[in-house]
């Protein structure tokens, strides 16, 4: 809060007020680096995870295009990576979009097979923000290192919730976003390993060591640093606490609602993520009824929740389009309690029953099941 008012200096200025702001930014940079095991000078602040992903994919591709013009990504990446990938295709790059298995896992062998002499960059997300599946990043990085290919991972969904160490993961670049782990909105970062060339996407200033022009959002960056500092201390507790709550929620809903399918990997998954599909129910309807009961959920990622299209992630893992439209994403936080979980388990089943009672398709299915 002080950096909104009293400590309102511009970090680029050399006077005392400017240096005060500069010191705050650098302290936050060190804390952010500490969260992911990076060096301080490998952290570049951005405005969002989407900007970090755009910066990584475009910047790394453009800075290294003299070595080749082939990029590999997965089909379940966030749109902030898939859309720039499509843009790079229009400018002469070739992009391979790898499929996943039914649990959302990318096969490292598929990465190895897709590599050509022209391949300069691989980008596979650390964990999927919708279904929560954690990808085999360490295995993939061994392949890219052996081939001398740059490797970026979108760790927006994992940073602050599970251990994230850039050295252990073996990545050359990594995206993270503050508001995903209790920092303010408008503050994010891109890790770029020292010595890796990246082309700036916002030009016209010396900020962020010349990598990203524009006056720094000091209050948000300070908040990101504090959130990173807290996460370092709290990750083990967050993981154990939220895993228990998620399992309680999953088991309770499966017990009370039939024809419920949990999406994502059963064990390699984020501790606070539960994504499931219900037959013969429309996701938006469930969302609105739950909202009236004070329960906030999503029918997809926040970036696509206003779209009527089926999730591209669910399509990739082979979910039928009709079933995909009956999907809910429940994301738990440290403010949730066992009582909250029990409240959801109490409220959702009657909502589902009410909606299914209006579905002739569900009625036909029940008749067929009883006739067997």
Secondary structure as UniProt FT lines:
FT   HELIX           2..4
FT   TURN            5..7
FT   TURN            11..12
FT   HELIX           16..36
FT   HELIX           40..42
FT   STRAND          43..46
FT   HELIX           49..63
FT   TURN            64..67
FT   STRAND          70..74
FT   TURN            75..76
FT   HELIX           79..90
FT   TURN            91..92
FT   STRAND          94..98
FT   TURN            102..103
FT   HELIX           108..114
FT   TURN            117..118
FT   STRAND          119..123
FT   TURN            129..131
FT   STRAND          133..134
FT   HELIX           137..147
FT   STRAND          150..154
FT   TURN            156..158
FT   TURN            160..161
FT   HELIX           166..169
FT   STRAND          173..177
FT   HELIX           178..181
FT   TURN            185..186
FT   STRAND          188..192
FT   TURN            194..195
FT   HELIX           208..210
FT   HELIX           218..256
FT   STRAND          260..262
FT   TURN            271..272
FT   STRAND          273..278
FT   TURN            279..280
FT   HELIX           283..292
FT   TURN            293..294
FT   TURN            302..306
FT   HELIX           312..316
FT   TURN            317..318
FT   HELIX           321..324
FT   TURN            325..326
FT   STRAND          327..331
FT   TURN            334..335
FT   HELIX           338..356
FT   TURN            357..358
FT   HELIX           360..371
//
